């Protein structure tokens, strides 16, 4: 049976902890990069205007295709998607 020293075990734990923290930090950077173009309510200028390119200039007759719908009950709010 191989025995490992307590110091080696501690180094392995520290290395695993460091790797886990590095992965978490990388995930956080990716999430921040995705939301950086609309960082607050109403967009970057809070005017609800998107600077996205390639959007349709007009709607087709009858509006866009409905992707989903949901019955709403009574309340003081709206459904959020």
C-alpha atoms as one frame of an Amber mdcrd trajectory, in Angstrom:
protein
   0.000   0.000   0.000   1.333   3.405  -0.948   1.301   5.998   1.746   1.308
   9.669   0.996   2.517  12.357   3.293   0.076  14.835   4.841   1.959  17.624
   3.058   1.343  15.996  -0.353  -2.347  15.537   0.453  -2.597  19.190   1.449
  -0.966  20.271  -1.817  -3.426  18.170  -3.798  -6.362  19.708  -1.946  -5.017
  23.207  -2.594  -4.478  22.380  -6.279  -8.039  21.045  -6.600  -9.440  24.101
  -4.838  -7.450  26.394  -7.117  -8.684  24.540 -10.210 -12.295  24.753  -9.029
 -11.994  28.492  -8.317 -10.380  29.045 -11.706 -13.290  27.297 -13.444 -15.835
  29.327 -11.481 -14.049  32.565 -12.323 -13.899  31.653 -16.022 -17.641  30.967
 -15.999 -18.322  34.319 -14.377 -16.267  36.148 -16.993 -18.230  34.417 -19.758
 -21.555  35.361 -18.198 -20.440  38.972 -17.809 -19.271  39.109 -21.422 -22.668
  37.917 -22.675 -24.643  40.530 -20.761 -22.243  43.453 -21.223 -24.181  44.870
 -24.189 -27.445  45.275 -22.172 -26.162  45.763 -18.612 -29.154  47.528 -17.053
 -32.898  48.086 -17.324 -33.627  49.746 -20.651 -30.215  49.063 -22.154 -26.894
  50.862 -21.986 -28.492  54.297 -22.436 -31.728  53.399 -20.570 -33.753  54.357
 -23.632 -34.823  50.829 -24.719 -33.037  51.255 -28.069 -30.931  48.362 -29.287
 -27.851  48.924 -31.395 -28.169  45.432 -32.909 -27.582  45.155 -36.649 -29.449
  42.991 -39.152 -32.902  43.284 -37.558 -36.030  43.207 -39.721 -37.150  46.663
 -40.839 -40.795  45.589 -41.234 -43.087  42.862 -39.866 -44.717  40.293 -42.122
 -48.484  40.589 -42.707 -50.202  39.452 -39.492 -47.082  39.938 -37.369 -44.295
  37.542 -36.475 -44.881  33.824 -35.929 -46.067  33.066 -32.376 -43.564  30.826
 -30.630 -45.511  30.246 -27.402 -48.402  31.551 -25.348 -49.613  31.219 -21.771
 -52.905  31.913 -20.027 -52.471  34.601 -17.382 -54.465  34.772 -14.186 -55.322
  37.782 -12.066 -52.474  39.747 -10.587 -50.435  42.919 -10.590 -47.585  41.773
 -12.780 -46.857  40.290 -16.175 -45.163  37.170 -17.427 -41.416  37.591 -17.962
 -39.470  35.720 -20.607
